[in-house]
Amino acid sequence: MKKPRQLKNNRQLLHNDDLMNTPQISEGKALFDKNCSACHMIRATDQIWLENIVRNNYDKKELYGWIRNSDSVIKSGNKYYNEMFNEFNKVKMTSFPNFTDKEIDEIIEYIKVERSR
């Protein structure tokens, strides 16, 4: 039996499969599928950044900045994101400047739930 997880702002405990049907996770999945899946595989085992998200091992402000404008984060000299940029052969991530905090949060929650299934 899968261990239940609690969704932010939701007091009811749900199983991961049930979480996929919540509005926040459904929206996150739709956003991920439309904007992220061409480059990022949710089940990839070699992408440490996905595990950092699942483990809440990231700086929210930096991650949001990276998603919205990776070029400016690289130019800022941020060590973590420059190492990742170099690791991926200096391929720039597509910027999503119009993503709201809510949309990014939905994508992050989707990644957490999907990776734990």
LONUNU-248026 format. One line per 3 residues: number of its first residue (from 0); their letters; for each residue z negated, y negated, x negated of N, C-alpha, C, CB. Coordinates in pm, whole numbers, padded with zeros to 5 digits. Glycine has a CB too. Layout:
N
NUM = A = Z/Y/X/Z/Y/X/Z/Y/X/Z/Y/X  ... $
// end
This chain:
117
0 = MKK = 00000/00118/-00085/00000/00000/00000/00000/-00124/-00089/-00123/00000/00096  00081/-00221/-00053/00092/-00342/-00132/-00029/-00431/-00109/00219/-00418/-00097  -00071/-00498/-00217/-00183/-00590/-00209/-00141/-00716/-00135/-00235/-00625/-00351 $
3 = PRQ = -00219/-00759/-00034/-00181/-00881/00037/-00198/-01004/-00051/-00265/-00896/00164  -00114/-01104/-00025/-00123/-01234/-00093/-00140/-01341/00012/00001/-01262/-00181  -00203/-01449/-00028/-00219/-01559/00064/-00119/-01668/00030/-00363/-01614/00061 $
6 = LKN = -00045/-01712/00128/00051/-01820/00111/-00023/-01952/00117/00163/-01814/00218  00015/-02045/00031/-00047/-02178/00036/-00040/-02232/00178/00024/-02275/-00063  -00148/-02299/00217/-00156/-02364/00348/-00147/-02265/00464/-00045/-02467/00361 $
9 = NRQ = -00179/-02139/00438/-00175/-02039/00543/-00297/-01950/00525/-00043/-01956/00540  -00389/-01950/00621/-00514/-01876/00608/-00494/-01726/00632/-00617/-01930/00705  -00389/-01690/00700/-00367/-01550/00734/-00310/-01475/00614/-00272/-01538/00854 $
12 = LLH = -00372/-01362/00579/-00321/-01280/00470/-00203/-01199/00519/-00431/-01188/00414  -00100/-01196/00440/00022/-01124/00476/00063/-01034/00361/00135/-01222/00513  00135/-00929/00390/00193/-00847/00284/00318/-00916/00233/00225/-00702/00336 $
15 = NDD = 00357/-00885/00110/00472/-00951/00048/00598/-00940/00132/00496/-00894/-00089  00620/-00825/00194/00738/-00810/00279/00732/-00905/00398/00752/-00665/00328  00613/-00923/00454/00597/-01016/00566/00614/-01160/00520/00460/-00997/00631 $
18 = LMN = 00574/-01189/00397/00588/-01324/00344/00734/-01368/00342/00530/-01332/00205  00824/-01274/00319/00966/-01308/00312/01016/-01370/00443/01048/-01184/00278  00943/-01345/00551/00984/-01396/00682/00917/-01527/00720/00954/-01294/00787 $
21 = TPQ = 00835/-01582/00631/00772/-01710/00662/00872/-01823/00636/00643/-01729/00579  00859/-01934/00707/00954/-02046/00688/00961/-02095/00543/00915/-02161/00777  00847/-02109/00475/00847/-02160/00338/00927/-02068/00246/00703/-02175/00286 $
24 = ISE = 00906/-01939/00256/00974/-01843/00169/01120/-01830/00208/00905/-01707/00174  01149/-01830/00336/01289/-01824/00381/01369/-01943/00331/01295/-01818/00535  01309/-02061/00338/01375/-02181/00287/01395/-02172/00136/01295/-02307/00323 $
27 = GKA = 01292/-02124/00067/01301/-02108/-00078/01411/-02011/-00117/01169/-02061/-00134  01422/-01902/-00042/01527/-01803/-00069/01664/-01865/-00047/01510/-01678/00020  01680/-01938/00062/01809/-02001/00092/01846/-02101/-00018/01804/-02073/00230 $
30 = LFD = 01750/-02181/-00062/01775/-02278/-00169/01809/-02207/-00300/01654/-02370/-00189  01733/-02102/-00332/01758/-02027/-00455/01898/-01964/-00450/01651/-01917/-00475  01930/-01899/-00339/02060/-01832/-00327/02175/-01932/-00340/02070/-01759/-00192 $
33 = KNC = 02160/-02048/-00280/02266/-02149/-00281/02280/-02220/-00416/02241/-02250/-00173  02167/-02248/-00481/02169/-02336/-00598/02136/-02271/-00732/02074/-02446/-00575  02068/-02160/-00730/02014/-02104/-00855/02073/-01968/-00892/01864/-02091/-00844 $
36 = SAC = 02109/-01890/-00792/02145/-01750/-00817/02273/-01731/-00900/02161/-01679/-00686  02357/-01832/-00908/02479/-01818/-00990/02443/-01802/-01137/02571/-01940/-00971  02331/-01858/-01178/02290/-01851/-01319/02164/-01769/-01342/02269/-01991/-01372 $
39 = HMI = 02078/-01761/-01242/01948/-01696/-01259/01937/-01573/-01172/01835/-01794/-01227  01899/-01462/-01234/01875/-01339/-01160/01725/-01324/-01138/01934/-01214/-01236  01685/-01313/-01014/01544/-01309/-00978/01471/-01189/-01037/01530/-01308/-00827 $
42 = RAT = 01543/-01081/-01061/01481/-00959/-01113/01497/-00943/-01265/01540/-00838/-01044  01552/-01042/-01332/01572/-01032/-01477/01437/-01013/-01546/01644/-01158/-01531  01432/-00918/-01637/01307/-00891/-01707/01297/-00967/-01838/01293/-00743/-01733 $
45 = DQI = 01407/-01025/-01883/01406/-01094/-02012/01393/-01245/-01999/01533/-01061/-02088  01364/-01293/-01882/01353/-01438/-01863/01207/-01476/-01847/01435/-01484/-01739  01146/-01513/-01959/01003/-01543/-01963/00967/-01657/-01869/00962/-01578/-02105 $
48 = WLE = 01059/-01749/-01845/01027/-01861/-01756/00994/-01813/-01616/01144/-01959/-01752  01058/-01703/-01571/01026/-01649/-01439/00883/-01597/-01436/01124/-01538/-01400  00844/-01527/-01541/00707/-01477/-01548/00607/-01591/-01558/00691/-01383/-01668 $
51 = NIV = 00642/-01698/-01628/00554/-01814/-01634/00532/-01874/-01496/00611/-01920/-01729  00637/-01876/-01415/00623/-01926/-01278/00533/-01835/-01197/00760/-01939/-01210  00557/-01704/-01205/00476/-01609/-01130/00329/-01619/-01168/00528/-01466/-01153 $
54 = RNN = 00303/-01641/-01295/00165/-01648/-01344/00105/-01788/-01337/00158/-01599/-01486  00178/-01882/-01279/00134/-02022/-01271/00109/-02081/-01409/00008/-02034/-01186  00187/-02036/-01505/00171/-02080/-01643/00279/-02186/-01675/00181/-01960/-01741 $
57 = YDK = 00271/-02297/-01609/00368/-02405/-01631/00306/-02537/-01591/00498/-02380/-01552  00359/-02643/-01649/00319/-02778/-01613/00412/-02823/-01499/00325/-02877/-01737  00354/-02849/-01386/00433/-02882/-01267/00524/-03002/-01290/00341/-02909/-01150 $
60 = KEL = 00471/-03107/-01349/00550/-03228/-01371/00669/-03199/-01463/00463/-03339/-01431  00645/-03122/-01570/00754/-03088/-01663/00859/-03000/-01597/00698/-03019/-01786  00814/-02899/-01522/00908/-02809/-01455/00993/-02885/-01354/00833/-02695/-01386 $
63 = YGW = 00931/-02971/-01275/01007/-03049/-01177/01106/-03141/-01246/00912/-03130/-01088  01064/-03201/-01358/01155/-03285/-01436/01273/-03205/-01489/01082/-03351/-01552  01246/-03083/-01536/01350/-02994/-01588/01451/-02960/-01479/01288/-02865/-01645 $
66 = IRN = 01401/-02927/-01363/01490/-02890/-01251/01574/-03009/-01209/01407/-02837/-01130  01513/-03125/-01204/01586/-03244/-01158/01681/-03302/-01263/01488/-03349/-01116  01645/-03290/-01391/01730/-03347/-01496/01694/-03284/-01630/01715/-03502/-01501 $
69 = SDS = 01749/-03167/-01656/01715/-03094/-01779/01755/-03172/-01903/01784/-02957/-01781  01863/-03248/-01895/01910/-03325/-02009/01804/-03425/-02057/02040/-03399/-01974  01740/-03494/-01965/01638/-03591/-02006/01515/-03523/-02065/01596/-03678/-01886 $
72 = VIK = 01482/-03404/-02016/01369/-03330/-02072/01400/-03285/-02214/01333/-03209/-01982  01523/-03240/-02236/01565/-03200/-02371/01558/-03321/-02464/01711/-03141/-02368  01612/-03432/-02419/01612/-03553/-02502/01472/-03606/-02529/01695/-03661/-02436 $
75 = SGN = 01376/-03573/-02442/01238/-03619/-02462/01171/-03547/-02578/01157/-03600/-02335  01231/-03436/-02621/01174/-03359/-02732/01073/-03255/-02690/01111/-03452/-02830  01061/-03230/-02560/00966/-03130/-02511/00989/-02998/-02583/00980/-03112/-02358 $
78 = KYY = 00886/-02950/-02652/00899/-02831/-02737/00939/-02707/-02656/00768/-02805/-02811  00869/-02679/-02548/00894/-02558/-02469/01037/-02556/-02417/00794/-02549/-02353  01080/-02664/-02354/01213/-02666/-02293/01324/-02673/-02397/01224/-02783/-02198 $
81 = NEM = 01297/-02734/-02512/01397/-02733/-02619/01412/-02593/-02677/01358/-02832/-02730  01303/-02520/-02690/01312/-02382/-02738/01391/-02297/-02639/01171/-02321/-02759  01366/-02315/-02511/01439/-02240/-02409/01588/-02278/-02412/01379/-02267/-02268 $
84 = FNE = 01616/-02407/-02424/01753/-02456/-02432/01825/-02391/-02551/01755/-02610/-02445  01761/-02388/-02665/01820/-02327/-02784/01836/-02176/-02768/01736/-02357/-02907  01737/-02112/-02704/01744/-01967/-02682/01865/-01929/-02597/01616/-01918/-02614 $
87 = FNK = 01901/-02015/-02505/02014/-01988/-02417/02141/-02058/-02467/01982/-02032/-02274  02156/-02062/-02599/02277/-02112/-02665/02315/-02254/-02626/02392/-02020/-02634  02214/-02336/-02603/02232/-02478/-02571/02318/-02501/-02446/02294/-02549/-02689 $
90 = VKM = 02308/-02408/-02354/02374/-02425/-02224/02279/-02506/-02136/02411/-02285/-02158  02325/-02619/-02090/02242/-02705/-02007/02231/-02649/-01866/02299/-02848/-02004  02111/-02661/-01812/02090/-02622/-01674/02147/-02730/-01584/01939/-02598/-01645 $
93 = TSF = 02209/-02688/-01477/02257/-02783/-01377/02138/-02864/-01326/02330/-02710/-01259  02156/-02993/-01315/02049/-03079/-01263/02056/-03086/-01111/02060/-03221/-01323  01938/-03093/-01051/01926/-03104/-00906/01839/-03225/-00874/01866/-02974/-00844 $
96 = PNF = 01891/-03346/-00897/01810/-03467/-00882/01764/-03494/-00739/01888/-03585/-00931  01830/-03435/-00642/01794/-03462/-00502/01695/-03363/-00444/01917/-03462/-00419  01655/-03262/-00522/01553/-03169/-00472/01422/-03244/-00453/01534/-03050/-00570 $
99 = TDK = 01361/-03224/-00340/01230/-03281/-00313/01123/-03191/-00375/01206/-03300/-00159  01002/-03242/-00388/00891/-03158/-00434/00876/-03037/-00342/00759/-03240/-00440  00889/-03060/-00213/00874/-02952/-00114/00979/-02843/-00138/00887/-03007/00029 $
102 = EID = 01102/-02882/-00163/01207/-02783/-00187/01181/-02704/-00315/01344/-02853/-00196  01138/-02772/-00419/01106/-02702/-00544/00989/-02608/-00521/01073/-02803/-00657  00888/-02653/-00449/00774/-02567/-00416/00820/-02442/-00340/00670/-02644/-00334 $
105 = EII = 00912/-02459/-00247/00962/-02345/-00170/01035/-02245/-00260/01057/-02393/-00057  01114/-02295/-00353/01183/-02206/-00448/01082/-02132/-00533/01281/-02287/-00537  00982/-02203/-00582/00879/-02141/-00666/00805/-02033/-00588/00779/-02247/-00717 $
108 = EYI = 00766/-02062/-00466/00695/-01962/-00385/00784/-01841/-00358/00648/-02024/-00253  00911/-01865/-00333/01005/-01753/-00314/01011/-01666/-00440/01146/-01806/-00278  01023/-01729/-00556/01028/-01653/-00682/00903/-01568/-00697/01043/-01749/-00804 $
111 = KVE = 00786/-01627/-00671/00660/-01553/-00684/00658/-01431/-00593/00541/-01644/-00653  00696/-01450/-00467/00692/-01340/-00372/00795/-01235/-00406/00714/-01391/-00230  00916/-01277/-00435/01024/-01181/-00464/00995/-01102/-00591/01158/-01254/-00478 $
114 = RSR = 00943/-01167/-00693/00914/-01098/-00819/00797/-00999/-00804/00882/-01200/-00929  00713/-01018/-00705/00598/-00930/-00688/00625/-00815/-00590/00479/-01009/-00639  00745/-00809/-00536/00779/-00703/-00440/00808/-00574/-00509/00898/-00743/-00354 $
// end
